[in-house]
Amino acid sequence: MKIRYVFVFALALAAACARASIPASEQAAAVEFYHAALDHYFITANPAEISDLDTGVHIGWARTGYRFAVMKGGSTYPGTTPVCRFYSFTLDTHFYSAKPAECEDVKVKFPQTWTFESSEVFRAFLVDPASGACPADTQAVYRLYNNRPDANHRYTDQLGVFVFMKGKGYIPEGDGSPTTPVAFCSPTGGDVVPTPPNGAPVCNVGANTTSPATGSSLTLNANCANGPTAFLWVGCTSTQATCTTTRSTEGTATYALYTANAAGPGAPVNVSIDWHNPTPPPPSGTIPYCSLAASTKYPSIGSQVTVTASCTPAATTFQWQQCNAGLQSCSAIASCNNSPTCTVTSSSAALLRYLVTPANSYGTGPWVETGVEWQNSAAFGGFCSQYARIKQVPIVWGNFARFNTEDYGHFSIETVLVVPLVVPSTPASYAAAGYSSLVEYNGPPALRHMTLSNTPCDFRAPDPSGVNGPLVAIQGSAVLINWNVGVPPVSLVPGSTYYFNFRNLDCGQEFCDATTSTIWPH
């Protein structure tokens, strides 16, 4: 579908639902459409385009029922920025951006794939790149990429849709939190949301207490019909059915739950919890409050790790448990009961959590937990055995390959990221080299080390022959290696297996996550 851009914008809906602080005359309504055969989404605030799509001029498109407010093209309202649009004839899809730099990058880097349509189809507000916050009287709009060769993006201001699309494998793009990055901001009050489809999750939220004390743990549980497959909590950090949080000040806090399954997003659920300062302990004593620490965070399977509880005041009894990563399945560790330490082991690689509930003569204290990620570095052999934590992420030749290290348990200073690449036995002849890269997207700039080798975890000095070291190596905060098959640079041999190896040389914090991409020779 090719939609021609016309400088006219839809204002009728915006007039009915605009916020008073942003005049309705400055707003337009962006309407969403879906093409089932292509599995593509499209938004437009252009009345002529909306009419053509509604009347079948462009066959196959139908409204999804979603729409949200945008700022009309040509608006001079303070703080707005133009949203550019591109069209790809080869992919039959559109791309929008509110970042002038990103618009220019697409023009310069992909002129053969993306045709520039307009520098301003409508206007929006920019998000704070560090915090992900939107200006007053505006709300977040999210952009999700389908991660397929027929590149398509969906734009939505609904977190329920965000959760649904992420559950389908779409990749969020934008600024702010890596969990829910924001593409741009739009006026509040202009969104229209259809009724959840039949079969979508129907949930309510329960809590272990309705009046928790500040500083204690609050556990929220989703009780749902129709089997949600994706969860997102707002106000409490979790993507599971259970979320545990705390608060240091008194007052009412509201938590929201967004769910989705294959049928679609469910209706959001909100719960308000009143936090209060704990009752002062009796003069004669108090229950124990503890912290947990493991002797190592990334032990090898089969080794032993000691988890130690430090309590004030001292506890006299301890109840230990081992749980899966989401705390959804736990079992007692009877051998550790009544001891402030617990020695644990695991025969398989997994992230496990260890909990202890302390008690003394004044009562039972709140349970605390810590995580231990068991590693099987020996399974990779060779150079990998000298590193504490190995994460392997295979890529398939020819598929667009981009992922965030956060999705693989974060990129800590102990982590080595190994990306295997198998070159086809009979590849094509490529005129242009490809490249693989890793760039920062969360945290301070970190010094990276990247190599391309025929051996995993190979960070030796480079040797272009590949005999005594990797074929090539590079260091920096953003690392990139160009390569091709059969010809320079870094001529790869058909039918062979290679490894892109990444590690942090310095980080400055617990995790320095990044995004890695592979563009194939073409």
N, C-alpha and C positions, 0 to 999 in steps of 0.2 A: 504494500500500500504506500503510495506517495501522496502526502497531503501538502498542498500549496499554502504557504503562509500569506495571510492577508492582515493588514493593520487595522483590525476591528476587534473589540473584546466584549465578552459577555458581562453585563453589569446587573441584570435583573435580579438574580439571586443574591448578589452581594448587598443590594439595597435593603433586602429584607432581614439580613442576619449580621450585618457588619457591627463591629464594636464602635461605640460612640467616639472613642478617642482616635480612631482611624476612620475618617469620613468614608461613607459608602461610595461617594463619587470617585474615590481613589482606588476602589477595589473591583475585582472581577472574580468569576467563579470558574475554577479549573475542574472539568468533568472528566471522569475516567471511563475508558472503554477497554474491552477485552476481545481478542480474536482467538476463538477456541482452536481452530486448525493450526495456527501458528504458535499458540500458547504465548502470545505477546500482549503486553499492556501498553496503553497510550493515554496521555492526558492532554487536554487542550482547553484554553480559555477563549478561543476564537469562535464566534457565533457561526460563521460560515462553515468552518470545519465541523463543529458540533452538528449542524443541520445536515451536512453531507453524510456524516456517520450515522445519524438517526434515520435518514431516508434511504440508505442502501447505496449511495453513490460509490462508497468503498465497501464492497461486499464482505461479509463475515464479521463485522464489528458490532458489538452490542454494549450498552451501558452496564457497568458493574453495580451501579447504585451509589458509588462513593463520589464525593466532590468536596473540595475545600477552597477557601478564599485565597486569592493572590492579589498582588498590587498590579493595577492595569499598566500596560505599556505606555511610556511617556509620562508617567507620574513623576512629580517633583517632590513627593513627600519625603521629608528628611530621613536619612538612614537607609534608603532603599538602594538596591543594586540591580542592574539588568540581568535577566536570565536568557542565556543564548540557547540556540537549538541547532542540532545537526541531524542530517538524515543519511543513512547508509543504503545505497541501492543494492549492494551485494547482500546485506543482512536484512533488508526491509524493516528497519527499525529506526527510532529517534533517540537522541541523547540530549539532555538538558543539563546546564550547569549555571550556578549563580556566582561562580568564581571567575573573574576575568582572566586570571592566569591559566586556569584549567581550559577555558575556551580557546585561548591562544595556543596552548600545548596541543590540543586536538587538531587545530588548523595546521600546525607545523609538523607534527609527528605522524599524522595519519591522513594526509590529503587524498590518498587513493581509496581509503575506506569510508571516510566521513565527509559529506558535502555540507559546507556551512550554509544554513538557511537564513538565520537572522541573529543579530546581536541582542535583540530584545523582543521576545515573544510575550513576556510579562515581566514584572519586577518582584523582588523578594527582599528579605532582610538577611544579612549574614549572621552566622552563628559564631559565638566566641570559640575560637579553635582549641583553646586549652580546656575550658570547662564544659563546652557543649551547650551553654546557656543561650536562650533566645532573648531579644529585647522585650521590654514591657509590652503587654497587649498583643504579643505574637506567640506562636507555638511552633514546635519542631515539625519539619517535613523530612521523612526518611527516604533514602535511595537504596534500593537493593538490586544487585546484579545477578542474573540467572546463571552465571558461570558455565555457559554453554557456547559452542561455536556460533550459534545464531544469537549473538549478544542482544539482550533486551534488559531494560531496567523498569522497575516499578517504583512509583513515587506515591507516598501515602503519609498522612498525618495521624494514622491510627496504629497504636502499638499492637492491637490485636492482629491487624494485617501484617505488621512487621514480624510478629512471632510466627504467623502462618507461613509467610514466604521464607523465613529463615529455616523453618522446619522442612521446607521443600528443597533446601540446598542453596538458596539464594545468599549472596554475600553482602552484608551491609557496607555502605561506603559513606564517608563523611568525616566530621570533626567531633572532638569531645571524647566521651567515653567509648572505648573500643567495643563495649557490649551493645550500646545503642548509639552509634554515631549519627550525627545530624547533617543533612545535606544543605538545607537552608531553612529560613523561618518565614511563616506566613501569618496574616492576621487571624486572631482567634475569633470564634463565633460563626465562621462561615462553613463549617464542615457538615456534611450530611452522611449518615451511616445507615446502610440497609439492615434489616432484621437478620440475625445470624441464620445460616442455612440449616435445614433439617440434618440432624446427625452431628452438628457442631457441639463442642463441650458445653455442658451446663454445670456450673460450679457454685459452691459456697465455701467460705473460709472459716475454719475453726482455729482456736488458739489454746495453748496450754494454760493460759490465764488471761482474764479480761482486765486485770489491774496489776500489771507487773511493777516491780520496784525498779527505780533507775539503777543502772549498773548491772542488773540481772539479765538473763537470757530470755527472750520471747521466741517461742516456736509457733509459726503459722503453718497450718496444714490445709491443702486444697482437697475438698471432697467433691468429686466430679462424676457426672454421668457422661456416657459416650466417649470415654477413654481418651483424654488429651494426650498428645504425643509431644507437645512443646509447651513450656511454661516460661513466663517472665514476670518477676515481681518488681514493683516500683515502690521505693521506700525501704525495701529489704532486698539484699543482693542474693539472688538465686535464680537458676533456670531449672529447678526441680519442683516436685509437688510440695516439698517442705522447705521453709525458709526460717533461718534463725538470725535474730538481730538483737541489738541492745540500744539503750539510750541513756545519756548522762544527765538530762534535765527533765523536770516535771512538765506535764502538759499532754495534750491529745495529739497523737500521730495517726495519720491515715496511710494505709498500705493498699496498693492496688495489685490485682492479679490478672494477667492476660494469658489466655490459653488458645490452643488450636489443635486440630487434627486434620486428617485428610479431607474431611468435609468442608473445613473452613475455620475461621476464627470464631471463638465463642464471645459472648458478651462479657465485658470487663466486670470484675467484682471488687468492691471497696469495703474495707473494714477499718473502723476507728478504734484505737486502743488508748486508754487513759493511763499514763505513766505517773507514778507517785514516788516520792522519796521514801526509802525504806524506813521502817520503824526502828528507832534507835535501839541497839542491843541492851539487854539488861545489864546493870552494873557488874554483875558477878561473872559474865562471860558471854561468848557469842559463838555462833556456828562457824565452821571453817570455810574460807574462800581460797581457792587454789589456782595455780597456773601449771601448765604441762610443758615439758620440753623433752624432745627426743635426742638421743646421743648423735644421730645423723639423720639427715632429711632424705637422702637418696641411697639407701643401702643396697647391696647386692643380695639377690635371693639366696636363701640358705644361711645368711649371716645372722647375727643377733644384734638387736637394737634395744637399748634400755630407755624406757619412758619414765620420767621422774615427775612426781607431783610435789610442788612446793606450796605449803598451806599456811595461812595466818588466820586465826591461831592454829596450833597444831591439830591435825585430825588423828583420831584413834582407830578408825576403820575406813576401808576403801573398797569400793565395788568397781571392777574394771570391765570394760566391754571393747570388742573389736567390731567395727562397722565398715560398710562399703563407703565409697566416696560421697554418696548423697545422703548418708545416715539413714537409709531406708531399710537396711537389713543389718541387725546387730546380734552378736552372741557374747555371752559372758566368758571372761577369762578367769576361770575358777582358781587356777594356780597362783594368780597375782592378788587375790582378795586379801584385804587386811595388811597390805604392804604399800608404802608410798612409792615403790618402784615396780616396774613390770618389764620383764625381758621377753621380747616377742621376736618372731621370725616368720618368713613366708616362703613357700616353695614355688610361687608364681609371681610374675611381674604384675603389679597393680598398685593403685593408690588406695591405702587403707587408713581409716581414722580410728584413734584410740581414745576412749572416754573413761573418765573416773568420776565417781560420785563420793565425796568425802563426808564423814560424820564425826561428831564428838559427843560429849555428854549433854551438850546444849541443843543438839539437833543435827539435821542433815543439811550440808551446804549444797550450792548449785553445782551441777555437773559441768566439767570443762573437757575440751577435746583438742587434739593436735593430729596433723596428718603426717604419714610416712609413705613415700613413693618408692616401692620396691623395684629394683632394676635387674634386667638380665643382660648386662653388657657383654657377657661372655658369648651370647648367642651370635653377636656380630663378629667376634674374633678379631685377630690382628691388632691394629692400633686402637680399636675401640675399647679394649679391655683396660686401658689406662685411664679412662674417663668415667666419672661418677654417674652420668646421666645421658642416655642416648635416646633421641627421638627420631624415628625413621618415617618419612613421608614419601611414598612412591608417587611418580607421575607417569602418565600414559603418553606415549609419543603422539604428538599432533594435537592433543587436547589443550585448551587454554588452561594454564597451570598458575594459579595464584592462591595463596592462603596466608592466614594470619597465625603467627606462632602462639597467640593466646588460645586458639582453638586446640592446641596440642599440649596443654598444660603449662603454658607460658615458657619464655626463653630466659632462664636464669643464667648466672655466671657459670654454673656447673654443667650447663646443657651443651651437648653437641647435636646439631641437627644434620641428619644424613638424608639426602634426596637421591635415590637411585634413578638412573636413566639408562634404558636399554635402546640402543640404536638399531633400527630395522636392518635385516640382512640385505635387503635391496631397496635402500632409500632413493628418493628422487635426487636430481642434481639441483642444488640450491644456489641461486645467484647471490642471495643476501644472507649474511650470517644471522644467527639467532643470539639470544643472550639470556642468562639467568642472573637475578639480582636479589638483594635483600636490603630493605631500607627501613629506617626508624618510623614508627607511628605512635609510640607511647613512651613517655619518659624522657630523661635527658639524653643528649647524643652519647652513643656508646661506640667504642672502638671494636670493629668486627674483624674477623679473619675468615676468608672464604677460599676454598681450593676446588679444583676440578681434577679428580684422580681416578685411577682404575681400582682404588682401594678405599673402603669407608674409613672415616676418622683420620685421614692422612693429612697432617698439618706440617709436614717436613718442608724443607726448602724446595722450591720448584725445580723440576728437571723436565724440559720440553719433550724428552724422549719417553718420560713416564717410568723409567727403570729405577731411578734412585729417589724419586719424590713425585709430587703431583705435577700434572702437565702445566699448571699455571696456578698462581696464588695472588691474592690481593687483600689489602687491609684498608680500613677506613670506616667512617660512620655510615656510609652507603656504599656497598660493594657490588660490583658487576663484572661478569666475565662474558666476553663475546666468544662464540664458537661456531663451527660448521662441520660438515661431514665430508671427508675426503680432501678438503682444501683448507688453507688457513682462513681465519685464525683458529688455533687449537684444533687441528684436523682430527676428527673422531673417526674411528674405524667401524664400518658397517658390521652389524651382528655382535658388537661388543657391549659390555655393561660398564657404565661410569658412575661416579658418585660426586655430587655437589656436597661439600662439607662446610658447615657454618659453625662458628663459636663466637662468644663474646670475650674479648681480651680485657675489657673493663666495662663496668656497668654503673656503679654508683648507687644502686638500689637493688631490691630483691629480684625484680624482673625488668628486663629491657626488651619488650616485645617489638616485633617488626613484621613486615609483610614481604614475602618472597614471591617473585614472578618469573615465569619462563616464557619467552617469545621464541617460537620455533624458526629455524632457517626456512627461507621461502624464496 
